[in-house]
Amino acid sequence: MNGAHDLGGKHGFGPIDTSQQVNFAHEWEEQVFKLTLACGMLGQWNIDESRFAREDTDPAHYLTSSYYEHWLDGLERLLLEKGLVSEQELTERKADGKSTLSAVAAGQVPAILAAGGPTLLDTDRRAMFESGQRVVVIDDNPRTHTRAPGYVKGKTGTIIQHYGAHIFADEHARSAKKEPQYLYSVEFDAIDLWGRVTAQAPSVVRVDLFEPYLRAEPVT
């Protein structure tokens, strides 16, 4: 979706702060991270649903909240939507003891994380684009999850790599359906994205984009 979370490539936010040398600035952040992983392993939602749950937040709240506050907000939303907890349980911070789900044993976690979640799928449909082809990113404003960043929408780039068909994140977030869509690496000239830049040498940006985000560049 287009929203306050889509800050990549936006002007006015300054450089990315890379000074933090630890994964978690506060103990509660690590606890939220662990809790999110543990609840995700219950198998009641997928990674794209969890991303959308963090994105679909009041813009003012999102912009004044920290990264792991976004994670906590998203987790609470999913737990409520999937019926795993009630509003009363969250408010009182006390379970009613009625859950039928079992947590993954701690000893199984390393193997699960190491295996990851493969996204490559088979499809009989032929890819629309090939390496070297010029494409335009469709400039739309979806109300649901999308992996197309706003700063490339409406811009023209070049296909430089084809990754095959993968789970289409947009549909996966909406319906949990594993719909295959081709995925490409598209290269953009930084000047085309942001105008004149101060770098001494030309620079490019490469973005992985699903086929439904793209259309062929019009022939002139």
N, C-alpha and C positions, 0 to 999 in steps of 0.2 A: 504494500500500500504506500501511497505518498503521504508522508506525515512528518512529525517533528523528529522522529528517529532517523530519517534519511538525511544525515548531515554530511555524508561523504562528498568531498569536492565543493562544499558550500563556502562562500566568502564570509569573513567576519568572525570566525571562531579561532583564528590564530593557528600556530603550529601544534602538532600532536605532542603532548607531554610524554617524553620517554624517560623521565628521571626516576620513576619508581622501579626499584630493583627487586621487589618481592611480588609474588603473585597476588597477595591479599594485603591491603593496607590495614584492615581491622579483622579481628577474630570472627566477628559475625558474618563477614563476607565469605570466609571459608566454609562456615556452617551452611550458609545459603547455597553455595556451590554444591556441597556434598548432598544436601537435602534435595536439590533439583535433580541431581544424577540418580539418587536413590528412588525418587518418585517416578522419574522417567523410565526406570527399569521395570516398573510395574506393568508396562506395555499398554497403557491406556491412551497414549497419544504419541505422535511422532515428532521429530525434530522441527519440522516446518510448522506444525501447530504450535509448538512452544515458542518459536520465533515470532509468530503472529501475535501470540498472547502478550508478548513483551512490547510489541510495536503498537498495538491497538489501545493506546492509552491517551488520556487527556493531554494535549500538547503542553500546556502550562506545567502540569505535574511531571511529565516526562523530562522537560528541559531543566527542571529544578531538582531532579532526583539523580542519584549516583547509579553507576552501572549495575551493581548488585541489588540495588533497590528495584531496578527494572526486572531483574531475574525473580526477585521475591514477589513482585506484583503479578508477573506472568504465571508463576507457580500457583499462587493463591487462586487466580482466575481459573486455571485448568482444573485444580482440585474441586472447585465449586461446580464448574460446568460438567465435569464427568461424574458428579455425585459421590466423590470420595470423601468429602467432608461437608459439613453444614456450616452456615453462617454462625450458628451458635458455637460450634466447636472452634472456629477460628477466633471468635470474640473471647471465648472463655479459655482458649488455649488448652483444651482438655477433650480427648477423644471419648466418644460414647461407647467404644468397644465393639461396634457392630460390623467392622470391616471383614470381608471374606478373602481379601487379597493377602498374599504372602510376600514378604520382602525377599530380594535376592540375597543369598548367603554371602557374607563378606569375602569368603575364599573364592567365589566365582567372579567377582568384580574385575580383577586384572585381565582374565581371559576374555570377558565380554568387551571391555574397553579396547583390548588389543585387536579383537576381530573387527571392530568398527561396524558400520552399516553400509555395505556395498550399494551403490545406486545405479550401476550399469544394467541396462535392460536390452532385451532383443526386440526388434521391430522389423516388419517387412516393408515399411514405408521408406521411400527413398529420401535422402536429405535434400533440402531445397538449395543449399549453398555449398560452395567448395572453397578451398584455400585460394587466396588472391582476389576473391570477389568483393566488390564494394557493397556495403549494406548500410541502411539507415535504421536507427533504433526508433521504434514506434513511440510516439509521444502521447501516452495515455495517463489516466489518473485512476488506477484501480482502487477499490475500497477494501480489497482483500490482499493477502500476502503476495509480494513479488520480489524477485531477486535482481530486478533491473534498477540500478541506481539512477536517481533523478538527473544527475549531472551529465549523463550520456544520452538522455532521451532527446530525440530530434536531431542527434548528431550522426555524422557519417564516418564510418570506419572501414577497415579491411579485415576480412577473415584471414587469420594466420594459422589456425589450428582447428582440427575437428576432433572432438572427444568421443564421438559415438552418441548413442541415445541413453539418457539417464532419467531417473525419476523427476518429473516436472514438479518443482517445488511449489508452484502456485496451486496446482490441483491437489497436491499432497496435503497442503495446509487446509484447503477447503473441505475435502471429502475423504482424505486418507487414501485415495485411490493412487496406485502406482502407475501413472500414465507415462509412457516413454516419449521423450522429446529430445531432439538433437541439441547438443551443447557445443558451442564454439568459443574460441578465444578471438576476440575482436580488438584490433589495434587502432587507437585514435591518436591524432596529433594533439599534444597538449595545448597548442595555440588555438586549435579548433574548439577545444572545450572551454578554455578560460581567457582567450585573447592573448595578447602579447605577454610573455613570461620573462622573468629576469635572468633565467639560465643562459649561460654563454653558448651552450650547445643545444641543438634541437632535442626535445624530449618527447616520449610517447607514453601512453597509458594503455595497458592491456586489461580487458574486462571479459570475464566468462559470461556468456549470454545464451539463454535458451532460444531456440528457433522462433517460437511465437512472438518474441520481442522484436523480431527483425523483418525488414522487407528489402528487396533489392533496390539499389540506387537507381533512380530513373535514368534512362538513356537520353542524352541531350544531343 
